[in-house]
Amino acid sequence: RPGHFKGVAQVVKRLLELVGPDKLYMGQKDFQQVAIVRHLIKAILFPVQLIVVPTVREEDGLAMSSRNVRLSAEARRQAPVIYKTLVAAKNKASKGVSPAEISREAMIALAEAGFTPEYFDLVNADTLQTASTITKSKEVFACVAAWLEGVRLIDNMAMN
């Protein structure tokens, strides 16, 4: 969403200035925000250790979120398709399928499962730029946002 990450950076910068923590904990589920904050910390040379904690998942793979309670019972049964799509993307990445093809197929799979996909992008973990290839030298993440019954669900997964 336009301006969202700029707002995140401004709020986190102010929080760091006010609190002055030694450590900052962020969830991997918000991967893009983590990347923005990591760059912010480097840019302003703030003396804080960024600790990224793993995404906590339901038994069926759905990333835990306060938004999940807004899903109907049927939508809640559909929601794990996001995780399954990420796993399928990782499998395709390991077989050498291009990031563009993985993204295209994932968008189709989500739409066919009843989601309104906003994006499914494979990005460079450092720059958040769309990855053209997947190699061991640069970490690549698949990031997804999709709507289900008016609820925006997000998730991500390392591809290499």
C-alpha positions in Angstrom: 0.0 0.0 0.0 1.4 3.4 -1.0 3.1 5.1 1.9 2.6 2.3 4.3 6.3 1.4 4.8 7.3 5.0 5.0 4.9 5.4 7.9 6.2 2.2 9.5 9.8 3.6 9.3 8.7 6.9 10.9 6.9 5.3 13.8 9.7 2.8 14.5 12.3 5.5 14.3 10.4 7.6 16.8 9.8 4.6 19.1 13.5 3.7 19.1 14.4 7.3 19.9 12.0 7.5 22.8 12.6 4.1 24.3 16.3 3.5 23.4 16.1 -0.3 23.6 19.0 -2.7 23.3 16.9 -5.2 21.4 14.0 -4.9 19.0 11.9 -8.1 18.4 9.9 -8.4 15.2 7.9 -11.2 13.7 9.0 -12.9 10.5 5.3 -12.7 9.4 5.8 -9.0 8.7 8.9 -9.7 6.5 8.7 -6.5 4.5 8.4 -4.4 7.6 11.4 -6.3 9.1 13.5 -5.4 6.0 12.5 -1.8 6.1 13.4 -1.6 9.9 16.7 -3.4 9.3 17.6 -0.7 6.7 16.4 2.1 9.0 18.6 0.8 11.8 21.6 0.7 9.5 20.8 4.1 8.0 20.5 6.0 11.3 23.2 3.9 13.0 20.9 3.1 15.8 22.5 0.9 18.5 19.8 -1.8 18.7 19.9 -5.5 17.9 17.1 -6.6 15.6 15.9 -10.0 16.5 13.5 -11.7 14.1 11.3 -14.3 15.6 9.7 -17.1 13.4 6.1 -16.9 12.2 3.8 -18.9 14.5 1.4 -21.1 12.6 -1.8 -22.9 13.2 -1.7 -26.7 12.9 -2.8 -26.4 9.2 -0.1 -23.9 8.4 -2.0 -20.6 8.5 0.1 -17.9 9.9 -1.4 -16.7 13.2 -3.0 -13.3 13.1 -5.6 -11.3 14.9 -7.3 -11.0 11.5 -8.0 -14.7 11.4 -10.9 -14.4 13.8 -12.7 -12.3 11.2 -12.9 -15.3 8.8 -16.1 -17.3 8.6 -15.8 -21.0 9.3 -15.7 -21.7 5.5 -13.1 -19.1 4.9 -11.0 -20.4 7.8 -11.0 -23.8 6.1 -9.8 -22.1 2.8 -7.2 -19.9 4.4 -4.4 -22.5 4.7 -4.2 -22.5 0.9 -1.9 -19.5 1.3 0.6 -21.6 3.2 0.3 -24.5 0.7 0.9 -22.0 -2.1 4.1 -20.8 -0.4 5.3 -24.4 0.1 4.5 -25.2 -3.6 6.5 -22.1 -4.6 9.5 -23.2 -2.5 9.3 -26.7 -4.2 9.3 -25.1 -7.6 12.1 -22.7 -6.7 14.2 -25.8 -5.7 13.6 -27.2 -9.2 14.8 -24.1 -11.0 11.5 -22.6 -12.0 11.8 -18.8 -12.5 10.5 -16.4 -10.0 8.2 -14.8 -12.6 6.6 -18.2 -13.4 6.3 -19.1 -9.7 4.5 -15.8 -9.0 2.2 -16.2 -12.0 1.2 -19.8 -11.0 0.7 -18.8 -7.4 -1.6 -15.9 -8.3 -3.7 -18.3 -10.4 -3.8 -20.9 -7.7 -4.9 -18.4 -5.1 -7.6 -17.0 -7.4 -8.8 -20.5 -8.2 -9.1 -21.2 -4.5 -11.4 -18.3 -4.0 -8.9 -15.6 -2.9 -8.5 -12.2 -4.4 -4.7 -12.1 -4.6 -3.1 -8.7 -4.1 0.4 -9.9 -4.8 2.6 -12.9 -4.7 6.2 -11.7 -5.3 9.6 -13.3 -5.0 11.9 -10.6 -3.7 15.5 -10.1 -2.7 15.5 -10.2 1.1 17.8 -7.1 1.3 16.3 -4.8 -1.3 12.7 -6.0 -1.5 13.1 -5.8 -5.3 11.6 -8.5 -7.4 14.0 -11.3 -7.9 14.9 -12.3 -11.4 16.7 -15.5 -10.3 17.1 -17.6 -7.2 20.6 -18.4 -6.2 22.3 -19.3 -2.9 24.2 -16.0 -2.9 21.2 -13.8 -2.3 18.3 -14.7 0.0 14.9 -14.6 -1.7 11.5 -14.6 -0.1 8.1 -15.2 -1.5 5.7 -12.6 0.0 1.9 -12.9 -0.4 -1.1 -10.7 0.4 -4.5 -12.0 -0.5 -8.1 -11.2 0.4 -10.6 -13.7 1.6 -14.1 -12.5 2.5 -12.8 -9.0 2.9 -10.0 -10.0 5.2 -6.4 -9.3 4.1 -4.1 -12.1 4.9 -0.3 -11.9 4.5 2.5 -14.5 4.8 6.0 -15.2 3.4 8.6 -17.9 3.2 12.3 -18.1 2.3 12.8 -19.7 -1.1 16.5 -20.7 -0.7 
